[in-house]
Amino acid sequence: MLGRSGRLRHPPALFSTSAASLGATLAVIHLVFCAFITASLADISA
């Protein structure tokens, strides 16, 4: 599918799926990072 400017235009469904998977990946990384920080702070204060 070509857009008016000649660039490739993705279907909305494909874009939303990739955006959702990217958001889920970032959420998992965020949770792991927060858990790591919490564990580090608990080790320091213990």
N, CA, C and O of each residue as an XYZ file, in Angstrom:
184
protein
N       0.840     -1.192      0.000
C       0.000      0.000      0.000
C       0.881      1.249      0.000
O       1.737      1.413      0.870
N       0.671      2.105     -0.956
C       1.466      3.318     -1.026
C       0.637      4.515     -0.598
O      -0.515      4.674     -1.001
N       1.241      5.343      0.215
C       0.556      6.567      0.633
C       0.634      7.609     -0.467
O       1.195      7.349     -1.531
N       0.084      8.770     -0.224
C       0.077      9.822     -1.225
C       1.490     10.319     -1.503
O       1.781     10.743     -2.621
N       2.382     10.276     -0.499
C       3.737     10.783     -0.685
C       4.658      9.716     -1.269
O       5.829      9.988     -1.533
N       4.138      8.503     -1.473
C       4.957      7.461     -2.063
C       5.596      6.544     -1.039
O       6.225      5.551     -1.404
N       5.443      6.863      0.243
C       6.008      5.991      1.267
C       5.048      4.852      1.582
O       3.853      4.931      1.295
N       5.589      3.793      2.177
C       4.740      2.672      2.562
C       3.845      3.081      3.724
O       4.290      3.702      4.689
N       2.581      2.718      3.606
C       1.628      3.047      4.658
C       1.125      1.743      5.262
O       0.569      0.904      4.553
N       1.316      1.568      6.569
C       0.889      0.332      7.215
C      -0.602      0.377      7.506
O      -1.151      1.444      7.780
N      -1.262     -0.780      7.446
C      -2.667     -0.826      7.857
C      -2.785     -0.499      9.342
O      -1.880     -0.827     10.109
N      -3.874      0.138      9.768
C      -4.027      0.524     11.177
C      -3.942     -0.674     12.117
O      -3.402     -0.549     13.217
N      -4.461     -1.831     11.711
C      -4.452     -3.007     12.585
C      -3.018     -3.442     12.879
O      -2.679     -3.757     14.019
N      -2.180     -3.457     11.843
C      -0.788     -3.858     12.034
C      -0.071     -2.864     12.935
O       0.720     -3.251     13.795
N      -0.352     -1.583     12.733
C       0.308     -0.555     13.539
C      -0.105     -0.664     15.000
O       0.739     -0.570     15.890
N      -1.395     -0.862     15.255
C      -1.864     -0.942     16.640
C      -1.325     -2.196     17.312
O      -1.044     -2.185     18.511
N      -1.177     -3.277     16.550
C      -0.645     -4.512     17.126
C       0.810     -4.326     17.517
O       1.216     -4.744     18.602
N       1.602     -3.706     16.652
C       3.009     -3.485     16.971
C       3.144     -2.496     18.117
O       4.031     -2.636     18.959
N       2.269     -1.495     18.154
C       2.305     -0.523     19.245
C       1.930     -1.189     20.562
O       2.516     -0.887     21.601
N       0.956     -2.094     20.522
C       0.540     -2.792     21.740
C       1.651     -3.711     22.231
O       1.905     -3.787     23.433
N       2.315     -4.411     21.316
C       3.402     -5.299     21.726
C       4.573     -4.488     22.266
O       5.241     -4.912     23.209
N       4.822     -3.330     21.674
C       5.888     -2.461     22.176
C       5.536     -1.955     23.567
O       6.391     -1.919     24.451
N       4.297     -1.568     23.763
C       3.860     -1.100     25.074
C       3.957     -2.197     26.117
O       4.360     -1.942     27.252
N       3.591     -3.417     25.742
C       3.674     -4.535     26.685
C       5.125     -4.821     27.043
O       5.439     -5.094     28.202
N       6.008     -4.759     26.053
C       7.429     -4.994     26.319
C       7.980     -3.935     27.258
O       8.714     -4.256     28.193
N       7.633     -2.672     27.018
C       8.100     -1.596     27.891
C       7.535     -1.749     29.295
O       8.221     -1.455     30.274
N       6.286     -2.208     29.405
C       5.678     -2.400     30.727
C       6.413     -3.491     31.497
O       6.656     -3.347     32.695
N       6.766     -4.577     30.821
C       7.493     -5.670     31.479
C       8.860     -5.182     31.937
O       9.273     -5.462     33.063
N       9.566     -4.453     31.073
C      10.881     -3.918     31.438
C      10.747     -2.974     32.622
O      11.585     -2.988     33.523
N       9.705     -2.156     32.630
C       9.472     -1.209     33.725
C       9.234     -1.955     35.037
O       9.763     -1.571     36.080
N       8.432     -3.025     34.980
C       8.147     -3.799     36.193
C       9.411     -4.468     36.719
O       9.665     -4.458     37.923
N      10.204     -5.050     35.823
C      11.445     -5.704     36.241
C      12.397     -4.679     36.839
O      13.049     -4.946     37.849
N      12.477     -3.504     36.216
C      13.364     -2.455     36.710
C      12.935     -1.995     38.097
O      13.769     -1.828     38.987
N      11.634     -1.792     38.279
C      11.126     -1.364     39.593
C      11.385     -2.435     40.645
O      11.763     -2.113     41.772
N      11.189     -3.694     40.295
C      11.434     -4.778     41.244
C      12.912     -4.833     41.610
O      13.253     -5.072     42.769
N      13.786     -4.616     40.641
C      15.223     -4.622     40.900
C      15.606     -3.483     41.836
O      16.386     -3.680     42.769
N      15.063     -2.293     41.593
C      15.346     -1.135     42.450
C      14.839     -1.387     43.866
O      15.534     -1.090     44.838
N      13.636     -1.932     43.987
C      13.068     -2.210     45.312
C      13.924     -3.225     46.061
O      14.175     -3.060     47.255
N      14.373     -4.265     45.376
C      15.209     -5.276     46.016
C      16.545     -4.670     46.438
O      17.064     -4.993     47.506
N      17.096     -3.801     45.610
C      18.373     -3.168     45.946
C      18.221     -2.279     47.175
O      19.075     -2.298     48.061
N      17.147     -1.507     47.238
C      16.920     -0.640     48.390
C      16.694     -1.473     49.649
O      17.147     -1.094     50.729
N      16.003     -2.595     49.522
C      15.757     -3.459     50.679
C      17.075     -4.052     51.171
O      17.286     -4.179     52.377
N      17.958     -4.415     50.250
C      19.256     -4.972     50.646
C      20.098     -3.912     51.349
O      20.792     -4.211     52.320
N      20.036     -2.686     50.864
C      20.844     -1.617     51.458
C      20.345     -1.300     52.869
O      21.145     -1.136     53.791
N      19.027     -1.215     53.035
C      18.476     -0.844     54.339
C      18.538     -1.999     55.331
O      18.485     -1.771     56.540
N      18.647     -3.221     54.851
C      18.665     -4.377     55.757
C      19.998     -4.469     56.496
O      20.196     -5.379     57.301
